[in-house]
């Protein structure tokens, strides 16, 4: 699997002026640009890894992104989820042929 590299901008005075070089500041552009493709690719890798981790742990539901993870416990304790459990108990499980 590939590496994910994260770069943080840290300055002594807390001022970061035009790190990507888009504002035509003469000293700007000192941080490598991550384009939309790079962000999209990184998001897909993180999403896929979270899904694989959930499958590996045997999770019934997978909440792969940070926002959905904040909602996970609420969903697991919700009335809708309890109704789903009750309905599932009424229907006998049949093995899926491979």
C-alpha positions as CSV (number, residue, x, y, z in Angstrom):
1,X,0.0,0.0,0.0
2,X,1.2,3.5,-0.7
3,X,2.3,6.1,1.8
4,X,0.2,9.1,2.8
5,X,2.3,12.2,3.4
6,X,0.9,15.1,5.4
7,X,2.6,18.4,5.5
8,X,1.8,21.0,8.1
9,X,2.7,24.7,7.8
10,X,4.4,26.0,10.9
11,X,5.9,29.4,11.4
12,X,7.5,31.2,14.3
13,X,5.2,34.2,14.1
14,X,2.0,32.3,13.1
15,X,1.7,34.1,9.8
16,X,1.6,32.1,6.6
17,X,1.4,34.4,3.6
18,X,0.5,32.8,0.3
19,X,1.9,29.3,0.9
20,X,0.5,28.0,-2.4
21,X,1.7,30.9,-4.5
22,X,-1.8,31.8,-5.9
23,X,-1.7,35.5,-4.6
24,X,1.3,36.6,-6.6
25,X,3.3,37.3,-3.5
26,X,7.0,37.3,-4.5
27,X,7.9,34.9,-1.7
28,X,4.8,32.8,-2.1
29,X,4.5,29.2,-3.3
30,X,6.8,27.7,-0.8
31,X,4.5,24.8,0.0
32,X,3.8,22.1,-2.7
33,X,0.4,22.4,-4.2
34,X,-2.1,19.6,-3.8
35,X,-4.5,19.8,-6.6
36,X,-8.1,18.6,-6.7
37,X,-6.9,15.3,-8.1
38,X,-4.5,14.8,-5.2
39,X,-7.2,15.6,-2.6
40,X,-9.7,13.3,-4.4
41,X,-7.2,10.5,-4.6
42,X,-6.3,10.8,-1.0
43,X,-9.9,10.9,0.1
44,X,-10.6,7.7,-1.9
45,X,-7.7,5.9,-0.3
46,X,-8.8,6.9,3.2
47,X,-12.4,5.9,2.5
48,X,-11.4,2.5,1.1
49,X,-9.1,1.9,4.1
50,X,-11.9,2.7,6.6
51,X,-14.2,0.4,4.7
52,X,-11.7,-2.5,4.7
53,X,-11.0,-1.9,8.4
54,X,-14.8,-2.2,9.1
55,X,-15.1,-5.4,7.1
56,X,-12.1,-6.9,8.8
57,X,-13.6,-6.1,12.2
58,X,-16.9,-7.6,11.2
59,X,-18.8,-4.4,11.8
60,X,-22.5,-4.6,10.8
61,X,-22.4,-1.0,9.6
62,X,-19.4,1.0,8.5
63,X,-19.1,4.7,9.1
64,X,-16.0,5.5,7.1
65,X,-15.7,9.3,7.3
66,X,-15.2,11.5,10.3
67,X,-18.6,13.1,10.1
68,X,-20.5,9.8,9.9
69,X,-18.4,8.4,12.8
70,X,-19.9,11.1,15.0
71,X,-23.3,9.9,14.1
72,X,-22.6,6.1,14.4
73,X,-23.5,5.7,18.1
74,X,-26.8,7.6,17.6
75,X,-27.7,5.4,14.7
76,X,-26.9,2.2,16.6
77,X,-29.1,3.3,19.5
78,X,-31.9,4.7,17.3
79,X,-35.5,3.4,17.1
80,X,-35.0,2.7,13.4
81,X,-32.0,0.5,14.1
82,X,-34.0,-1.4,16.8
83,X,-36.9,-1.9,14.4
84,X,-34.4,-3.3,11.8
85,X,-33.0,-5.7,14.4
86,X,-36.5,-6.9,15.3
87,X,-37.4,-7.4,11.7
88,X,-34.2,-9.3,11.0
89,X,-35.0,-11.6,13.9
90,X,-38.3,-12.6,12.2
91,X,-36.7,-13.6,9.0
92,X,-34.5,-16.7,9.0
93,X,-31.0,-16.1,7.6
94,X,-30.1,-18.1,4.5
95,X,-26.5,-18.7,3.5
96,X,-25.5,-17.0,0.3
97,X,-24.1,-19.4,-2.3
98,X,-20.6,-18.4,-3.4
